[in-house]
Amino acid sequence: MDLNDTPERAVYRARLRGWLQENARHAPAEAPGLHVADVAGFRAWQRRLAEAGYAGIMWPREYGGQGLGPMEQAIVNAELGAAGLPGVLDMIGVGNLGPTLIAHGTAAQKEQHLRPLLHAEEMWCQLFSEPAAGSDLAAVRTRAARTGDGGWRLDGQKVWTTNAQHAAFGLLLARTDPAVPKHRGLTMFVVPMRAPGVAVRPLRQIGGEAGFNEVFLDGVALGADAVVGEVGAGWSVAMTCLMYERFTLLTAIDQVGVGPDTFLGPLVGTAEVRRPDVLRRLGRLTADLYALRYTAYRALTAVDRGRVPGPEAGLGKITLIDAAMEGLLLQFELLGPESLEGPSGRLMHELQGLRSGGGTHEVLRNTIGERVLGLPAEPRADKDVPFQDLAS
């Protein structure tokens, strides 16, 4: 692991820092969090970042990016975090969906969508999870059936969709062939979110916010040109998208916003913070969070040297969520229920959704056990069975 900038990266960081100082007045004053109700100011800020070359850092230049690597993206994220400024509003679109279109999309799809996506003229959402297919993504039931004119008809439901209420387009995984095993009968589509038959319904959470959504698809008509990649190869396209999600999370480690100060700050000056049992718990949480940070730095260094982030990244997600929730619960225990009001309470609300986002703890532990520790795979009776037989 090497945390020192090369001379070229030191120049890049200094130039970026100067630009941020000059342009900070244009950034929204509100902290973005995971979900934003009023997106206008954040869209304008993303557009400004893109025009200056500080969005789409790893995108190829021919698609409006900078053609740089993950370390430069990490530098941008770190400097934005240090300055207290938001990054791109459409992190899912710029970080995951745009690169997936670059890898698998047609020339027409790239021409139509990539520049508007990067400059926040279009927001995008990821239409993967369903009520009966969350962590088991290959079990999606949303159906895409061919029509007589060569197009497709979509019917089904998606859930926990971030930014669906703001999105112009979504990348949707649907089942196109139920007669083959579940991983082989899937296809990826670009879906206009304002097309007839698309209905977005906000999901109100315990804190009152409604950042997630459920999306209903009732006879949505798509043309043949809506397919991303090959028909029946949707699982491969989905894995590309999830790989880029790992890249995005690695490079954003300095923007996570959860550190020892998150829990210790409100306790400073109280008598309880000096109790030996409290100090032990705080010490353990601090060690976990610093271990997570430096594990991410090691992984980022490996990526910079040409490796692809593996499934061990899931352990970081488990550590972050568990440590954050334990630290907040300690804070609430010591300060009382009134501490639920304000940033700590809002963070606890967000964490409830993050426990499932990107895979539940149980599924991530299975993946780590099988692919990192080499433990025997969990028995899977459905692996080679046609999906339509499973459904029945």
Buried (B, 14 or more C-beta within 10 A) or exposed (E): EEEEBEEEBEEBBEEBBEBBEEBEEEBBEEEBBBBBEEBEBBBBBBBBBBEEBBBBBBBEEEBBBBEBBBBBBBBBBBBBBEBEBBBBBBBBBBBBBBBBBBBBBBEEBBEBBBBBBBBBBBBBBBBBBBEEBBBBBBBBBBBBEEEEEEBBBBBBBBBBBBBBBBBBBBBBBBBBBBEBBBBBBBBBBBBBBEBEBBEBBEBEBEBEBBBBBBBBBEEBBBEEEBBBBEBBBBBBBBEBBBBBBBBBBBBBBBBBBBBBEBBBEBBEEEEEBEEEEBEEBBEEBBEBBEEBBEBBBEBBBBBBEEEEBBBBBBBBBBBBBBBBBBBBEBBBEBBEEEBBEEEBBBBBBBBEBBBBBBBBBEBBBBBBBBBEEEEEEEEEEBEEEBBBEEEE
